[in-house]
Amino acid sequence: MKNKNKAIMIILSLLMPGLGNLYIGDKKKGSILLAVSLITTAVSDKYKIITGLFIIYYIYAILTCLSTYNNQLES
């Protein structure tokens, strides 16, 4: 991992799950998380229950990004 700033990664993850993963180079996971985020955001206006699930997913995505970041630092 080439000089990736943890603060930038967290900010990107907070803006939209998946962006932080893309920033640190985890393209596969980042693309999947971003696609799910965009789809969930698009349908959340119609189905209010999804909004609650999105919050849980949002937290999961941020923790996944942090885990990937830490694993890359160790290797």
MOLIN-V105880 format. One record per backbone hydrogen bond with DSSP energy under -1.0 kcal/mol. NH is the residue of the N-H (numbers start at 1). CO is the residue of the C=O. E is the energy in kcal/mol with one decimal. If there is no record, write none. Layout:
NH/CO/E, NH/CO/E
//
This chain:
9/5/-2.1, 10/6/-2.3, 11/7/-2.4, 12/8/-2.7, 13/9/-2.1, 14/10/-2.2, 15/11/-2.0, 16/12/-2.2, 19/16/-2.2, 22/18/-2.1, 23/19/-2.2, 24/20/-1.9, 25/22/-1.0, 26/21/-2.4, 27/25/-1.6, 30/26/-2.5, 31/27/-2.4, 32/28/-2.0, 33/29/-2.8, 34/30/-2.5, 35/31/-2.5, 36/32/-2.5, 37/33/-2.3, 38/34/-2.6, 39/35/-2.5, 40/36/-2.7, 41/37/-2.4, 42/38/-2.1, 43/39/-1.9, 44/40/-1.3, 47/43/-2.0, 50/47/-1.1, 53/49/-1.4, 54/50/-2.5, 55/51/-1.4, 56/52/-1.3, 57/53/-2.5, 58/54/-2.9, 59/55/-2.0, 60/56/-2.3, 61/57/-2.8, 62/58/-1.9, 63/59/-2.4, 64/60/-2.5, 65/61/-2.0, 66/62/-2.3, 67/63/-2.3, 68/64/-2.5, 69/65/-2.4, 70/66/-2.6, 71/67/-2.4, 72/68/-2.1, 73/69/-1.7, 74/70/-1.6, 75/71/-1.2
//
